Amino acid sequence: MIIGISIALILASALMVLLVLLHKGKGGGLSDLFGGGFSSSFGGSSVVERNLDRLTVITGTVWFVCIIALGLLLKP
């Protein structure tokens, strides 16, 4: 059980990093360094941005639940 939740936590963490880097930047920042400025010139769809936001929130929720579950399982 602990190993399964740990694996889910690692996967959720990696996905969270990827999703945050995919968000369009609001102005010169880390996202522009990784291509955020380049992709904004194509005029991304608002539907895609909304789905990316939803996926990020869902991934964050899974990450949070994994942290709480591991904390409760590993509590002495």
PQR file with spaces between the fields and no chain letter, atoms N, CA, C, O and H, PARSE charges and radii, in Angstrom:
ATOM       1  N    MET     1       0.829   -1.192    0.000 -0.4000 1.5000
ATOM       2  CA   MET     1       0.000    0.000    0.000 -0.0000 2.0000
ATOM       3  C    MET     1       0.873    1.255    0.000  0.5500 1.7000
ATOM       4  O    MET     1       0.636    2.191   -0.764 -0.5500 1.4000
ATOM       5  N    ILE     2       1.883    1.259    0.866 -0.4000 1.5000
ATOM       6  CA   ILE     2       2.767    2.421    0.962 -0.0000 2.0000
ATOM       7  C    ILE     2       3.558    2.592   -0.330  0.5500 1.7000
ATOM       8  O    ILE     2       3.766    3.713   -0.793 -0.5500 1.4000
ATOM       9  H    ILE     2       2.076    0.499    1.487  0.4000 1.0000
ATOM      10  N    ILE     3       3.997    1.476   -0.909 -0.4000 1.5000
ATOM      11  CA   ILE     3       4.766    1.555   -2.154 -0.0000 2.0000
ATOM      12  C    ILE     3       3.889    2.087   -3.294  0.5500 1.7000
ATOM      13  O    ILE     3       4.353    2.888   -4.105 -0.5500 1.4000
ATOM      14  H    ILE     3       3.828    0.565   -0.533  0.4000 1.0000
ATOM      15  N    GLY     4       2.653    1.658   -3.360 -0.4000 1.5000
ATOM      16  CA   GLY     4       1.730    2.134   -4.395 -0.0000 2.0000
ATOM      17  C    GLY     4       1.460    3.616   -4.298  0.5500 1.7000
ATOM      18  O    GLY     4       1.454    4.322   -5.306 -0.5500 1.4000
ATOM      19  H    GLY     4       2.276    1.007   -2.700  0.4000 1.0000
ATOM      20  N    ILE     5       1.233    4.093   -3.075 -0.4000 1.5000
ATOM      21  CA   ILE     5       0.992    5.523   -2.884 -0.0000 2.0000
ATOM      22  C    ILE     5       2.254    6.318   -3.173  0.5500 1.7000
ATOM      23  O    ILE     5       2.178    7.426   -3.703 -0.5500 1.4000
ATOM      24  H    ILE     5       1.237    3.519   -2.256  0.4000 1.0000
ATOM      25  N    SER     6       3.404    5.774   -2.834 -0.4000 1.5000
ATOM      26  CA   SER     6       4.669    6.460   -3.122 -0.0000 2.0000
ATOM      27  C    SER     6       4.900    6.591   -4.626  0.5500 1.7000
ATOM      28  O    SER     6       5.365    7.626   -5.102 -0.5500 1.4000
ATOM      29  H    SER     6       3.466    4.874   -2.403  0.4000 1.0000
ATOM      30  N    ILE     7       4.574    5.539   -5.367 -0.4000 1.5000
ATOM      31  CA   ILE     7       4.714    5.589   -6.821 -0.0000 2.0000
ATOM      32  C    ILE     7       3.742    6.611   -7.414  0.5500 1.7000
ATOM      33  O    ILE     7       4.107    7.372   -8.310 -0.5500 1.4000
ATOM      34  H    ILE     7       4.196    4.698   -4.981  0.4000 1.0000
ATOM      35  N    ALA     8       2.506    6.625   -6.912 -0.4000 1.5000
ATOM      36  CA   ALA     8       1.524    7.605   -7.377 -0.0000 2.0000
ATOM      37  C    ALA     8       1.986    9.024   -7.062  0.5500 1.7000
ATOM      38  O    ALA     8       1.761    9.937   -7.856 -0.5500 1.4000
ATOM      39  H    ALA     8       2.209    6.006   -6.184  0.4000 1.0000
ATOM      40  N    LEU     9       2.628    9.216   -5.913 -0.4000 1.5000
ATOM      41  CA   LEU     9       3.130   10.528   -5.540 -0.0000 2.0000
ATOM      42  C    LEU     9       4.257   10.974   -6.468  0.5500 1.7000
ATOM      43  O    LEU     9       4.310   12.140   -6.859 -0.5500 1.4000
ATOM      44  H    LEU     9       2.810    8.474   -5.268  0.4000 1.0000
ATOM      45  N    ILE    10       5.147   10.069   -6.818 -0.4000 1.5000
ATOM      46  CA   ILE    10       6.240   10.400   -7.724 -0.0000 2.0000
ATOM      47  C    ILE    10       5.698   10.762   -9.107  0.5500 1.7000
ATOM      48  O    ILE    10       6.138   11.737   -9.717 -0.5500 1.4000
ATOM      49  H    ILE    10       5.104    9.122   -6.501  0.4000 1.0000
ATOM      50  N    LEU    11       4.746    9.974   -9.595 -0.4000 1.5000
ATOM      51  CA   LEU    11       4.161   10.265  -10.905 -0.0000 2.0000
ATOM      52  C    LEU    11       3.391   11.587  -10.898  0.5500 1.7000
ATOM      53  O    LEU    11       3.480   12.362  -11.851 -0.5500 1.4000
ATOM      54  H    LEU    11       4.389    9.182   -9.100  0.4000 1.0000
ATOM      55  N    ALA    12       2.641   11.844   -9.835 -0.4000 1.5000
ATOM      56  CA   ALA    12       1.892   13.099   -9.740 -0.0000 2.0000
ATOM      57  C    ALA    12       2.840   14.288   -9.649  0.5500 1.7000
ATOM      58  O    ALA    12       2.551   15.346  -10.209 -0.5500 1.4000
ATOM      59  H    ALA    12       2.569   11.214   -9.061  0.4000 1.0000
ATOM      60  N    SER    13       3.961   14.137   -8.961 -0.4000 1.5000
ATOM      61  CA   SER    13       4.929   15.220   -8.848 -0.0000 2.0000
ATOM      62  C    SER    13       5.556   15.551  -10.199  0.5500 1.7000
ATOM      63  O    SER    13       5.690   16.720  -10.559 -0.5500 1.4000
ATOM      64  H    SER    13       4.197   13.278   -8.506  0.4000 1.0000
ATOM      65  N    ALA    14       5.939   14.514  -10.947 -0.4000 1.5000
ATOM      66  CA   ALA    14       6.537   14.733  -12.266 -0.0000 2.0000
ATOM      67  C    ALA    14       5.526   15.360  -13.223  0.5500 1.7000
ATOM      68  O    ALA    14       5.867   16.262  -13.988 -0.5500 1.4000
ATOM      69  H    ALA    14       5.830   13.563  -10.655  0.4000 1.0000
ATOM      70  N    LEU    15       4.282   14.879  -13.180 -0.4000 1.5000
ATOM      71  CA   LEU    15       3.247   15.444  -14.040 -0.0000 2.0000
ATOM      72  C    LEU    15       2.946   16.889  -13.663  0.5500 1.7000
ATOM      73  O    LEU    15       2.693   17.719  -14.537 -0.5500 1.4000
ATOM      74  H    LEU    15       4.005   14.146  -12.559  0.4000 1.0000
ATOM      75  N    MET    16       2.971   17.194  -12.371 -0.4000 1.5000
ATOM      76  CA   MET    16       2.707   18.558  -11.920 -0.0000 2.0000
ATOM      77  C    MET    16       3.771   19.524  -12.452  0.5500 1.7000
ATOM      78  O    MET    16       3.444   20.622  -12.901 -0.5500 1.4000
ATOM      79  H    MET    16       3.176   16.520  -11.661  0.4000 1.0000
ATOM      80  N    VAL    17       5.033   19.116  -12.400 -0.4000 1.5000
ATOM      81  CA   VAL    17       6.109   19.963  -12.928 -0.0000 2.0000
ATOM      82  C    VAL    17       5.885   20.212  -14.415  0.5500 1.7000
ATOM      83  O    VAL    17       6.004   21.346  -14.877 -0.5500 1.4000
ATOM      84  H    VAL    17       5.299   18.224  -12.035  0.4000 1.0000
ATOM      85  N    LEU    18       5.563   19.169  -15.163 -0.4000 1.5000
ATOM      86  CA   LEU    18       5.334   19.302  -16.591 -0.0000 2.0000
ATOM      87  C    LEU    18       4.153   20.225  -16.884  0.5500 1.7000
ATOM      88  O    LEU    18       4.242   21.086  -17.759 -0.5500 1.4000
ATOM      89  H    LEU    18       5.466   18.247  -14.788  0.4000 1.0000
ATOM      90  N    LEU    19       3.059   20.053  -16.168 -0.4000 1.5000
ATOM      91  CA   LEU    19       1.865   20.864  -16.408 -0.0000 2.0000
ATOM      92  C    LEU    19       2.092   22.334  -16.075  0.5500 1.7000
ATOM      93  O    LEU    19       1.615   23.211  -16.793 -0.5500 1.4000
ATOM      94  H    LEU    19       2.986   19.353  -15.457  0.4000 1.0000
ATOM      95  N    VAL    20       2.809   22.607  -15.003 -0.4000 1.5000
ATOM      96  CA   VAL    20       3.077   23.999  -14.627 -0.0000 2.0000
ATOM      97  C    VAL    20       3.956   24.665  -15.680  0.5500 1.7000
ATOM      98  O    VAL    20       3.759   25.838  -16.000 -0.5500 1.4000
ATOM      99  H    VAL    20       3.197   21.894  -14.420  0.4000 1.0000
ATOM     100  N    LEU    21       4.915   23.935  -16.214 -0.4000 1.5000
ATOM     101  CA   LEU    21       5.772   24.506  -17.248 -0.0000 2.0000
ATOM     102  C    LEU    21       5.029   24.709  -18.568  0.5500 1.7000
ATOM     103  O    LEU    21       5.444   25.539  -19.377 -0.5500 1.4000
ATOM     104  H    LEU    21       5.075   22.983  -15.954  0.4000 1.0000
ATOM     105  N    LEU    22       3.950   23.979  -18.803 -0.4000 1.5000
ATOM     106  CA   LEU    22       3.180   24.145  -20.033 -0.0000 2.0000
ATOM     107  C    LEU    22       2.264   25.362  -20.012  0.5500 1.7000
ATOM     108  O    LEU    22       1.824   25.815  -21.069 -0.5500 1.4000
ATOM     109  H    LEU    22       3.613   23.305  -18.146  0.4000 1.0000
ATOM     110  N    HIS    23       1.968   25.900  -18.833 -0.4000 1.5000
ATOM     111  CA   HIS    23       1.086   27.061  -18.754 -0.0000 2.0000
ATOM     112  C    HIS    23       1.706   28.262  -19.460  0.5500 1.7000
ATOM     113  O    HIS    23       2.920   28.462  -19.450 -0.5500 1.4000
ATOM     114  H    HIS    23       2.326   25.533  -17.974  0.4000 1.0000
ATOM     115  N    LYS    24       0.833   29.050  -20.070 -0.4000 1.5000
ATOM     116  CA   LYS    24       1.283   30.242  -20.773 -0.0000 2.0000
ATOM     117  C    LYS    24       1.669   31.299  -19.751  0.5500 1.7000
ATOM     118  O    LYS    24       0.952   31.532  -18.778 -0.5500 1.4000
ATOM     119  H    LYS    24      -0.154   28.888  -20.079  0.4000 1.0000
ATOM     120  N    GLY    25       2.813   31.937  -19.986 -0.4000 1.5000
ATOM     121  CA   GLY    25       3.306   32.944  -19.057 -0.0000 2.0000
ATOM     122  C    GLY    25       2.543   34.249  -19.160  0.5500 1.7000
ATOM     123  O    GLY    25       2.043   34.596  -20.229 -0.5500 1.4000
ATOM     124  H    GLY    25       3.395   31.748  -20.777  0.4000 1.0000
ATOM     125  N    LYS    26       2.452   34.968  -18.065 -0.4000 1.5000
ATOM     126  CA   LYS    26       1.792   36.276  -18.046 -0.0000 2.0000
ATOM     127  C    LYS    26       2.778   37.394  -18.374  0.5500 1.7000
ATOM     128  O    LYS    26       2.377   38.553  -18.478 -0.5500 1.4000
ATOM     129  H    LYS    26       2.858   34.686  -17.196  0.4000 1.0000
ATOM     130  N    GLY    27       4.020   37.078  -18.535 -0.4000 1.5000
ATOM     131  CA   GLY    27       5.044   38.073  -18.842 -0.0000 2.0000
ATOM     132  C    GLY    27       6.367   37.520  -18.403  0.5500 1.7000
ATOM     133  O    GLY    27       6.415   36.659  -17.525 -0.5500 1.4000
ATOM     134  H    GLY    27       4.345   36.136  -18.451  0.4000 1.0000
ATOM     135  N    GLY    28       7.449   37.992  -18.988 -0.4000 1.5000
ATOM     136  CA   GLY    28       8.795   37.485  -18.780 -0.0000 2.0000
ATOM     137  C    GLY    28       8.996   36.686  -17.512  0.5500 1.7000
ATOM     138  O    GLY    28       8.964   37.239  -16.412 -0.5500 1.4000
ATOM     139  H    GLY    28       7.410   38.692  -19.701  0.4000 1.0000
ATOM     140  N    GLY    29       9.195   35.440  -17.651 -0.4000 1.5000
ATOM     141  CA   GLY    29       9.406   34.567  -16.509 -0.0000 2.0000
ATOM     142  C    GLY    29       9.989   33.256  -16.957  0.5500 1.7000
ATOM     143  O    GLY    29      10.530   33.148  -18.058 -0.5500 1.4000
ATOM     144  H    GLY    29       9.221   34.990  -18.544  0.4000 1.0000
ATOM     145  N    LEU    30       9.882   32.273  -16.117 -0.4000 1.5000
ATOM     146  CA   LEU    30      10.469   30.969  -16.410 -0.0000 2.0000
ATOM     147  C    LEU    30       9.766   30.293  -17.581  0.5500 1.7000
ATOM     148  O    LEU    30      10.401   29.551  -18.330 -0.5500 1.4000
ATOM     149  H    LEU    30       9.443   32.361  -15.223  0.4000 1.0000
ATOM     150  N    SER    31       8.464   30.536  -17.755 -0.4000 1.5000
ATOM     151  CA   SER    31       7.758   29.893  -18.863 -0.0000 2.0000
ATOM     152  C    SER    31       8.223   30.434  -20.210  0.5500 1.7000
ATOM     153  O    SER    31       8.203   29.702  -21.200 -0.5500 1.4000
ATOM     154  H    SER    31       7.949   31.139  -17.146  0.4000 1.0000
ATOM     155  N    ASP    32       8.642   31.702  -20.272 -0.4000 1.5000
ATOM     156  CA   ASP    32       9.189   32.242  -21.508 -0.0000 2.0000
ATOM     157  C    ASP    32      10.526   31.594  -21.844  0.5500 1.7000
ATOM     158  O    ASP    32      10.859   31.413  -23.015 -0.5500 1.4000
ATOM     159  H    ASP    32       8.657   32.296  -19.468  0.4000 1.0000
ATOM     160  N    LEU    33      11.276   31.251  -20.831 -0.4000 1.5000
ATOM     161  CA   LEU    33      12.559   30.600  -21.044 -0.0000 2.0000
ATOM     162  C    LEU    33      12.382   29.232  -21.680  0.5500 1.7000
ATOM     163  O    LEU    33      13.214   28.821  -22.490 -0.5500 1.4000
ATOM     164  H    LEU    33      11.006   31.398  -19.879  0.4000 1.0000
ATOM     165  N    PHE    34      11.316   28.516  -21.334 -0.4000 1.5000
ATOM     166  CA   PHE    34      11.068   27.181  -21.855 -0.0000 2.0000
ATOM     167  C    PHE    34      10.109   27.176  -23.038  0.5500 1.7000
ATOM     168  O    PHE    34       9.560   26.127  -23.374 -0.5500 1.4000
ATOM     169  H    PHE    34      10.640   28.850  -20.677  0.4000 1.0000
ATOM     170  N    GLY    35       9.897   28.314  -23.671 -0.4000 1.5000
ATOM     171  CA   GLY    35       9.088   28.344  -24.879 -0.0000 2.0000
ATOM     172  C    GLY    35       7.704   28.911  -24.705  0.5500 1.7000
ATOM     173  O    GLY    35       6.905   28.831  -25.638 -0.5500 1.4000
ATOM     174  H    GLY    35      10.344   29.167  -23.398  0.4000 1.0000
ATOM     175  N    GLY    36       7.376   29.478  -23.565 -0.4000 1.5000
ATOM     176  CA   GLY    36       6.051   30.064  -23.362 -0.0000 2.0000
ATOM     177  C    GLY    36       5.799   31.241  -24.288  0.5500 1.7000
ATOM     178  O    GLY    36       4.685   31.417  -24.781 -0.5500 1.4000
ATOM     179  H    GLY    36       8.026   29.542  -22.808  0.4000 1.0000
ATOM     180  N    GLY    37       6.823   32.045  -24.528 -0.4000 1.5000
ATOM     181  CA   GLY    37       6.682   33.178  -25.437 -0.0000 2.0000
ATOM     182  C    GLY    37       6.499   32.737  -26.869  0.5500 1.7000
ATOM     183  O    GLY    37       5.787   33.389  -27.632 -0.5500 1.4000
ATOM     184  H    GLY    37       7.728   31.902  -24.127  0.4000 1.0000
ATOM     185  N    PHE    38       7.126   31.645  -27.246 -0.4000 1.5000
ATOM     186  CA   PHE    38       7.018   31.123  -28.600 -0.0000 2.0000
ATOM     187  C    PHE    38       5.622   30.571  -28.863  0.5500 1.7000
ATOM     188  O    PHE    38       5.048   30.816  -29.924 -0.5500 1.4000
ATOM     189  H    PHE    38       7.704   31.115  -26.625  0.4000 1.0000
ATOM     190  N    SER    39       5.079   29.836  -27.913 -0.4000 1.5000
ATOM     191  CA   SER    39       3.763   29.237  -28.108 -0.0000 2.0000
ATOM     192  C    SER    39       2.659   30.279  -28.037  0.5500 1.7000
ATOM     193  O    SER    39       1.592   30.080  -28.617 -0.5500 1.4000
ATOM     194  H    SER    39       5.545   29.637  -27.051  0.4000 1.0000
ATOM     195  N    SER    40       2.894   31.405  -27.328 -0.4000 1.5000
ATOM     196  CA   SER    40       1.857   32.424  -27.237 -0.0000 2.0000
ATOM     197  C    SER    40       1.681   33.158  -28.558  0.5500 1.7000
ATOM     198  O    SER    40       0.644   33.784  -28.779 -0.5500 1.4000
ATOM     199  H    SER    40       3.761   31.567  -26.857  0.4000 1.0000
ATOM     200  N    SER    41       2.683   33.095  -29.447 -0.4000 1.5000
ATOM     201  CA   SER    41       2.547   33.749  -30.742 -0.0000 2.0000
ATOM     202  C    SER    41       1.575   32.991  -31.644  0.5500 1.7000
ATOM     203  O    SER    41       1.075   33.556  -32.616 -0.5500 1.4000
ATOM     204  H    SER    41       3.525   32.587  -29.268  0.4000 1.0000
ATOM     205  N    PHE    42       1.302   31.733  -31.340 -0.4000 1.5000
ATOM     206  CA   PHE    42       0.343   30.963  -32.111 -0.0000 2.0000
ATOM     207  C    PHE    42      -1.088   31.230  -31.671  0.5500 1.7000
ATOM     208  O    PHE    42      -2.021   30.790  -32.342 -0.5500 1.4000
ATOM     209  H    PHE    42       1.709   31.274  -30.550  0.4000 1.0000
ATOM     210  N    GLY    43      -1.289   31.934  -30.569 -0.4000 1.5000
ATOM     211  CA   GLY    43      -2.631   32.245  -30.078 -0.0000 2.0000
ATOM     212  C    GLY    43      -3.375   31.017  -29.619  0.5500 1.7000
ATOM     213  O    GLY    43      -4.314   30.576  -30.282 -0.5500 1.4000
ATOM     214  H    GLY    43      -0.531   32.291  -30.024  0.4000 1.0000
ATOM     215  N    GLY    44      -2.979   30.464  -28.512 -0.4000 1.5000
ATOM     216  CA   GLY    44      -3.573   29.237  -27.993 -0.0000 2.0000
ATOM     217  C    GLY    44      -5.056   29.372  -27.727  0.5500 1.7000
ATOM     218  O    GLY    44      -5.557   30.458  -27.437 -0.5500 1.4000
ATOM     219  H    GLY    44      -2.217   30.822  -27.974  0.4000 1.0000
ATOM     220  N    SER    45      -5.741   28.266  -27.829 -0.4000 1.5000
ATOM     221  CA   SER    45      -7.181   28.231  -27.629 -0.0000 2.0000
ATOM     222  C    SER    45      -7.510   28.333  -26.145  0.5500 1.7000
ATOM     223  O    SER    45      -6.785   27.812  -25.297 -0.5500 1.4000
ATOM     224  H    SER    45      -5.334   27.384  -28.065  0.4000 1.0000
ATOM     225  N    SER    46      -8.604   29.005  -25.847 -0.4000 1.5000
ATOM     226  CA   SER    46      -9.002   29.122  -24.448 -0.0000 2.0000
ATOM     227  C    SER    46      -9.499   27.776  -23.909  0.5500 1.7000
ATOM     228  O    SER    46      -9.412   27.524  -22.708 -0.5500 1.4000
ATOM     229  H    SER    46      -9.193   29.428  -26.536  0.4000 1.0000
ATOM     230  N    VAL    47     -10.019   26.912  -24.786 -0.4000 1.5000
ATOM     231  CA   VAL    47     -10.484   25.596  -24.362 -0.0000 2.0000
ATOM     232  C    VAL    47      -9.285   24.759  -23.902  0.5500 1.7000
ATOM     233  O    VAL    47      -9.359   24.058  -22.892 -0.5500 1.4000
ATOM     234  H    VAL    47     -10.090   27.117  -25.762  0.4000 1.0000
ATOM     235  N    VAL    48      -8.193   24.839  -24.643 -0.4000 1.5000
ATOM     236  CA   VAL    48      -6.990   24.104  -24.276 -0.0000 2.0000
ATOM     237  C    VAL    48      -6.449   24.611  -22.943  0.5500 1.7000
ATOM     238  O    VAL    48      -6.035   23.818  -22.098 -0.5500 1.4000
ATOM     239  H    VAL    48      -8.133   25.409  -25.463  0.4000 1.0000
ATOM     240  N    GLU    49      -6.452   25.922  -22.755 -0.4000 1.5000
ATOM     241  CA   GLU    49      -5.965   26.499  -21.494 -0.0000 2.0000
ATOM     242  C    GLU    49      -6.843   26.073  -20.321  0.5500 1.7000
ATOM     243  O    GLU    49      -6.335   25.773  -19.241 -0.5500 1.4000
ATOM     244  H    GLU    49      -6.789   26.566  -23.442  0.4000 1.0000
ATOM     245  N    ARG    50      -8.162   26.047  -20.532 -0.4000 1.5000
ATOM     246  CA   ARG    50      -9.069   25.615  -19.461 -0.0000 2.0000
ATOM     247  C    ARG    50      -8.864   24.150  -19.113  0.5500 1.7000
ATOM     248  O    ARG    50      -8.874   23.777  -17.940 -0.5500 1.4000
ATOM     249  H    ARG    50      -8.574   26.291  -21.409  0.4000 1.0000
ATOM     250  N    ASN    51      -8.678   23.322  -20.131 -0.4000 1.5000
ATOM     251  CA   ASN    51      -8.436   21.901  -19.867 -0.0000 2.0000
ATOM     252  C    ASN    51      -7.099   21.692  -19.166  0.5500 1.7000
ATOM     253  O    ASN    51      -6.978   20.823  -18.303 -0.5500 1.4000
ATOM     254  H    ASN    51      -8.670   23.625  -21.084  0.4000 1.0000
ATOM     255  N    LEU    52      -6.092   22.487  -19.534 -0.4000 1.5000
ATOM     256  CA   LEU    52      -4.797   22.412  -18.859 -0.0000 2.0000
ATOM     257  C    LEU    52      -4.931   22.836  -17.395  0.5500 1.7000
ATOM     258  O    LEU    52      -4.317   22.238  -16.512 -0.5500 1.4000
ATOM     259  H    LEU    52      -6.189   23.193  -20.235  0.4000 1.0000
ATOM     260  N    ASP    53      -5.730   23.862  -17.147 -0.4000 1.5000
ATOM     261  CA   ASP    53      -5.980   24.282  -15.760 -0.0000 2.0000
ATOM     262  C    ASP    53      -6.677   23.185  -14.969  0.5500 1.7000
ATOM     263  O    ASP    53      -6.307   22.909  -13.828 -0.5500 1.4000
ATOM     264  H    ASP    53      -6.229   24.348  -17.865  0.4000 1.0000
ATOM     265  N    ARG    54      -7.676   22.564  -15.563 -0.4000 1.5000
ATOM     266  CA   ARG    54      -8.404   21.484  -14.872 -0.0000 2.0000
ATOM     267  C    ARG    54      -7.491   20.302  -14.574  0.5500 1.7000
ATOM     268  O    ARG    54      -7.528   19.738  -13.480 -0.5500 1.4000
ATOM     269  H    ARG    54      -7.977   22.788  -16.490  0.4000 1.0000
ATOM     270  N    LEU    55      -6.675   19.933  -15.550 -0.4000 1.5000
ATOM     271  CA   LEU    55      -5.766   18.814  -15.358 -0.0000 2.0000
ATOM     272  C    LEU    55      -4.732   19.125  -14.274  0.5500 1.7000
ATOM     273  O    LEU    55      -4.340   18.245  -13.507 -0.5500 1.4000
ATOM     274  H    LEU    55      -6.644   20.391  -16.439  0.4000 1.0000
ATOM     275  N    THR    56      -4.297   20.380  -14.220 -0.4000 1.5000
ATOM     276  CA   THR    56      -3.346   20.783  -13.183 -0.0000 2.0000
ATOM     277  C    THR    56      -3.987   20.717  -11.797  0.5500 1.7000
ATOM     278  O    THR    56      -3.353   20.264  -10.843 -0.5500 1.4000
ATOM     279  H    THR    56      -4.614   21.095  -14.843  0.4000 1.0000
ATOM     280  N    VAL    57      -5.221   21.160  -11.681 -0.4000 1.5000
ATOM     281  CA   VAL    57      -5.921   21.116  -10.393 -0.0000 2.0000
ATOM     282  C    VAL    57      -6.159   19.668   -9.965  0.5500 1.7000
ATOM     283  O    VAL    57      -5.986   19.332   -8.793 -0.5500 1.4000
ATOM     284  H    VAL    57      -5.735   21.528  -12.455  0.4000 1.0000
ATOM     285  N    ILE    58      -6.552   18.817  -10.900 -0.4000 1.5000
ATOM     286  CA   ILE    58      -6.778   17.404  -10.575 -0.0000 2.0000
ATOM     287  C    ILE    58      -5.478   16.746  -10.130  0.5500 1.7000
ATOM     288  O    ILE    58      -5.461   15.994   -9.156 -0.5500 1.4000
ATOM     289  H    ILE    58      -6.692   19.089  -11.852  0.4000 1.0000
ATOM     290  N    THR    59      -4.384   17.030  -10.845 -0.4000 1.5000
ATOM     291  CA   THR    59      -3.089   16.470  -10.476 -0.0000 2.0000
ATOM     292  C    THR    59      -2.645   16.973   -9.110  0.5500 1.7000
ATOM     293  O    THR    59      -2.092   16.212   -8.316 -0.5500 1.4000
ATOM     294  H    THR    59      -4.398   17.641  -11.637  0.4000 1.0000
ATOM     295  N    GLY    60      -2.883   18.240   -8.834 -0.4000 1.5000
ATOM     296  CA   GLY    60      -2.545   18.795   -7.520 -0.0000 2.0000
ATOM     297  C    GLY    60      -3.352   18.151   -6.409  0.5500 1.7000
ATOM     298  O    GLY    60      -2.836   17.921   -5.315 -0.5500 1.4000
ATOM     299  H    GLY    60      -3.332   18.858   -9.479  0.4000 1.0000
ATOM     300  N    THR    61      -4.611   17.860   -6.683 -0.4000 1.5000
ATOM     301  CA   THR    61      -5.455   17.205   -5.695 -0.0000 2.0000
ATOM     302  C    THR    61      -4.976   15.775   -5.422  0.5500 1.7000
ATOM     303  O    THR    61      -4.928   15.335   -4.273 -0.5500 1.4000
ATOM     304  H    THR    61      -5.030   18.047   -7.572  0.4000 1.0000
ATOM     305  N    VAL    62      -4.621   15.057   -6.497 -0.4000 1.5000
ATOM     306  CA   VAL    62      -4.088   13.699   -6.325 -0.0000 2.0000
ATOM     307  C    VAL    62      -2.796   13.742   -5.524  0.5500 1.7000
ATOM     308  O    VAL    62      -2.581   12.906   -4.647 -0.5500 1.4000
ATOM     309  H    VAL    62      -4.659   15.415   -7.430  0.4000 1.0000
ATOM     310  N    TRP    63      -1.933   14.714   -5.820 -0.4000 1.5000
ATOM     311  CA   TRP    63      -0.674   14.873   -5.093 -0.0000 2.0000
ATOM     312  C    TRP    63      -0.932   15.130   -3.604  0.5500 1.7000
ATOM     313  O    TRP    63      -0.278   14.542   -2.742 -0.5500 1.4000
ATOM     314  H    TRP    63      -2.108   15.393   -6.533  0.4000 1.0000
ATOM     315  N    PHE    64      -1.882   16.006   -3.316 -0.4000 1.5000
ATOM     316  CA   PHE    64      -2.210   16.348   -1.934 -0.0000 2.0000
ATOM     317  C    PHE    64      -2.768   15.132   -1.185  0.5500 1.7000
ATOM     318  O    PHE    64      -2.398   14.889   -0.036 -0.5500 1.4000
ATOM     319  H    PHE    64      -2.413   16.484   -4.016  0.4000 1.0000
ATOM     320  N    VAL    65      -3.645   14.379   -1.825 -0.4000 1.5000
ATOM     321  CA   VAL    65      -4.226   13.189   -1.196 -0.0000 2.0000
ATOM     322  C    VAL    65      -3.138   12.153   -0.921  0.5500 1.7000
ATOM     323  O    VAL    65      -3.154   11.497    0.121 -0.5500 1.4000
ATOM     324  H    VAL    65      -3.945   14.577   -2.758  0.4000 1.0000
ATOM     325  N    CYS    66      -2.192   12.005   -1.855 -0.4000 1.5000
ATOM     326  CA   CYS    66      -1.088   11.062   -1.647 -0.0000 2.0000
ATOM     327  C    CYS    66      -0.229   11.473   -0.459  0.5500 1.7000
ATOM     328  O    CYS    66       0.186   10.623    0.328 -0.5500 1.4000
ATOM     329  H    CYS    66      -2.179   12.538   -2.701  0.4000 1.0000
ATOM     330  N    ILE    67       0.040   12.768   -0.325 -0.4000 1.5000
ATOM     331  CA   ILE    67       0.837   13.265    0.808 -0.0000 2.0000
ATOM     332  C    ILE    67       0.126   12.970    2.127  0.5500 1.7000
ATOM     333  O    ILE    67       0.743   12.487    3.077 -0.5500 1.4000
ATOM     334  H    ILE    67      -0.297   13.458   -0.965  0.4000 1.0000
ATOM     335  N    ILE    68      -1.176   13.263    2.180 -0.4000 1.5000
ATOM     336  CA   ILE    68      -1.944   13.028    3.412 -0.0000 2.0000
ATOM     337  C    ILE    68      -1.989   11.525    3.721  0.5500 1.7000
ATOM     338  O    ILE    68      -1.809   11.129    4.872 -0.5500 1.4000
ATOM     339  H    ILE    68      -1.677   13.655    1.409  0.4000 1.0000
ATOM     340  N    ALA    69      -2.226   10.690    2.705 -0.4000 1.5000
ATOM     341  CA   ALA    69      -2.313    9.234    2.921 -0.0000 2.0000
ATOM     342  C    ALA    69      -0.982    8.680    3.419  0.5500 1.7000
ATOM     343  O    ALA    69      -0.959    7.860    4.337 -0.5500 1.4000
ATOM     344  H    ALA    69      -2.372   11.012    1.770  0.4000 1.0000
ATOM     345  N    LEU    70       0.125    9.119    2.822 -0.4000 1.5000
ATOM     346  CA   LEU    70       1.430    8.644    3.289 -0.0000 2.0000
ATOM     347  C    LEU    70       1.705    9.116    4.714  0.5500 1.7000
ATOM     348  O    LEU    70       2.270    8.378    5.522 -0.5500 1.4000
ATOM     349  H    LEU    70       0.106    9.785    2.077  0.4000 1.0000
ATOM     350  N    GLY    71       1.307   10.336    5.013 -0.4000 1.5000
ATOM     351  CA   GLY    71       1.506   10.842    6.373 -0.0000 2.0000
ATOM     352  C    GLY    71       0.727   10.029    7.394  0.5500 1.7000
ATOM     353  O    GLY    71       1.223    9.756    8.488 -0.5500 1.4000
ATOM     354  H    GLY    71       0.848   10.935    4.357  0.4000 1.0000
ATOM     355  N    LEU    72      -0.488    9.643    7.038 -0.4000 1.5000
ATOM     356  CA   LEU    72      -1.290    8.850    7.977 -0.0000 2.0000
ATOM     357  C    LEU    72      -0.796    7.420    8.086  0.5500 1.7000
ATOM     358  O    LEU    72      -0.846    6.832    9.166 -0.5500 1.4000
ATOM     359  H    LEU    72      -0.890    9.865    6.150  0.4000 1.0000
ATOM     360  N    LEU    73      -0.316    6.844    6.976 -0.4000 1.5000
ATOM     361  CA   LEU    73       0.171    5.458    7.007 -0.0000 2.0000
ATOM     362  C    LEU    73       1.525    5.337    7.716  0.5500 1.7000
ATOM     363  O    LEU    73       1.800    4.322    8.355 -0.5500 1.4000
ATOM     364  H    LEU    73      -0.276    7.321    6.098  0.4000 1.0000
ATOM     365  N    LEU    74       2.350    6.345    7.606 -0.4000 1.5000
ATOM     366  CA   LEU    74       3.678    6.287    8.198 -0.0000 2.0000
ATOM     367  C    LEU    74       3.727    6.858    9.623  0.5500 1.7000
ATOM     368  O    LEU    74       4.782    6.880   10.256 -0.5500 1.4000
ATOM     369  H    LEU    74       2.127    7.170    7.086  0.4000 1.0000
ATOM     370  N    LYS    75       2.588    7.311   10.107 -0.4000 1.5000
ATOM     371  CA   LYS    75       2.527    7.881   11.467 -0.0000 2.0000
ATOM     372  C    LYS    75       2.787    6.769   12.477  0.5500 1.7000
ATOM     373  O    LYS    75       2.152    5.715   12.421 -0.5500 1.4000
ATOM     374  H    LYS    75       1.730    7.293    9.593  0.4000 1.0000
ATOM     375  N    PRO    76       3.728    7.003   13.410 -0.5600 1.5000
ATOM     376  CA   PRO    76       4.049    5.939   14.384  0.2800 2.0000
ATOM     377  C    PRO    76       2.943    5.706   15.402  0.5500 1.7000
ATOM     378  O    PRO    76       3.077    4.847   16.273 -0.5500 1.4000
